[in-house]
Amino acid sequence: MNTFKLSSVDMDARYRELTAAHGSPLFLLDCDVARRQYRSLRQALPEVDLYYAVKALPHPDLLSVLHEEGAGFDIASTGEIEVLRQIHVAPRRTIHTHPVKRDRDIRDALRYGCTTFVVDNPDELLKFIPYRNRVGILLRVSFRSPSALVDLSRKFGCSADQVPSILQLAERAGIHIKGLSFHVGSQCTDTRQQVQAIETCNVLIRRHHDVATMPLSILDIGGGFPVSYEDREVDIAAYCAPIREALSQLPAHVRVIAEPGRFICAPAARTVTTVVGRADRQGMKWYYLDDGVYGSFSGQIFDHVRYHLEIFAEDGPVYPSVFAGPTCDSIDVIAEDIPLPNLPLGTIVVGHMMGAYTAATATEFNSLKKARVLVLNRENRFGTVCPVPEHFISTLGMRGIKGRRMVQ
Ligand SMILES: *Cc1c(COP(=O)(O)O)cnc(C)c1O
């Protein structure tokens, strides 16, 4: 169920201004919010180096802002490498974390200069024999996570029991496994999973230390840091406190890294949509928006999230209402059976917390264009030189809309 709130119509002036100038739907990416999120996670985990998981929202302006903040990047494909290359990210600040790769993928990453890779089984490990003098490997361990919204340990990761034998295999093959990694699952609301995973890895690292010449010197604790999809904030310092405590038990030589995606970008974007059609059907008022589950709201399908909607409307008697998307498909429905006053055509509906796994998974089904991205609070230094997908074209030099003057 989507949460929603009604806001008075005179509050939508700034959104109207934007849609008048740039059309509807829009995807508003606020770089100040991304910076704030990055800094608060840094503060909550000061001993941990952060590698932003590019897949969550691979927008070049967002990546540039994080680059300036000192972030590293977690990449999983040659396409993601291309975006980083264009904004001149030094390859040593990247790690390639896809556990399953073709030889081409490895070569593309090596040509770029990325030398840290993740594997989770003997086949994948042995793919590195030809490159063994140039790479350091992280071995991904699986910890199942019932409390995560998206359990990422079903598809990837070896079991803790398999770690010693894969480490031995690597030693015999002359491949350097430099550390362990895990990802407990995305939007993980309970830190017990991370704490247990860190404790198990601690045991594995210490055991390996006793028998091997090359110690495991990196622990990658993955992503999963949660946000609130309702109108609340997550206290990330409190959330991370048990994780920090568990990390403090690791041997001193272990460097810890993390791969946050959602936490950094989810709060950094809103979508602006407009009611473009209406109908009364089966006792419900249907409102057709110009963005839907094949577009920015794709996260409702792929990421299992229901976004908080803000509707700019006059108060009045309420009716059970439906928000549907613009495609001809019947699953393209954003929210059903929500009590709303009568909404005129042209009503603005804003989706909040829509930065993560939204624009990244949007399609152009029905040949409908993806929402245009407007970048707020960033001077775009790359402008049109940066060959990015069309829907990622940013507005040059646009300033924030929160009470600031807009410069075009
Ligand atoms: C998707 C992914 C992440 C990011 O996860 P969030 O839950 O968005 O923080 C990090 N690491 C890996 C390997 C991933 O696949």
The ligand as an SDF file (V2000), in Angstrom:
LIG
                    3D

 15 15  0  0  0  0  0  0  0  0999 V2000
   22.8470   -4.0420   -5.4100 C   0  0  0  0  0  0  0  0  0  0  0  0
   24.1230   -4.2440   -4.6830 C   0  0  0  0  0  0  0  0  0  0  0  0
   24.5540   -3.3140   -3.7250 C   0  0  0  0  0  0  0  0  0  0  0  0
   23.7210   -2.1530   -3.2530 C   0  0  0  0  0  0  0  0  0  0  0  0
   22.7420   -2.5830   -2.3950 O   0  0  0  0  0  0  0  0  0  0  0  0
   21.7990   -1.5450   -1.5950 P   0  0  0  0  0  0  0  0  0  0  0  0
   20.8860   -2.4360   -0.8830 O   0  0  0  0  0  0  0  0  0  0  0  0
   21.1530   -0.6930   -2.6200 O   0  0  0  0  0  0  0  0  0  0  0  0
   22.6730   -0.7690   -0.6800 O   0  0  0  0  0  0  0  0  0  0  0  0
   25.8000   -3.5060   -3.1640 C   0  0  0  0  0  0  0  0  0  0  0  0
   26.5750   -4.5480   -3.5010 N   0  0  0  0  0  0  0  0  0  0  0  0
   26.1900   -5.4600   -4.4200 C   0  0  0  0  0  0  0  0  0  0  0  0
   27.1080   -6.5810   -4.7500 C   0  0  0  0  0  0  0  0  0  0  0  0
   24.9590   -5.3430   -5.0230 C   0  0  0  0  0  0  0  0  0  0  0  0
   24.5680   -6.2730   -5.9220 O   0  0  0  0  0  0  0  0  0  0  0  0
  1  2  1  0
  2  3  1  0
  2 14  2  0
  3  4  1  0
  3 10  2  0
  4  5  1  0
  5  6  1  0
  6  7  2  0
  6  8  1  0
  6  9  1  0
 10 11  1  0
 11 12  2  0
 12 13  1  0
 12 14  1  0
 14 15  1  0
M  END
$$$$
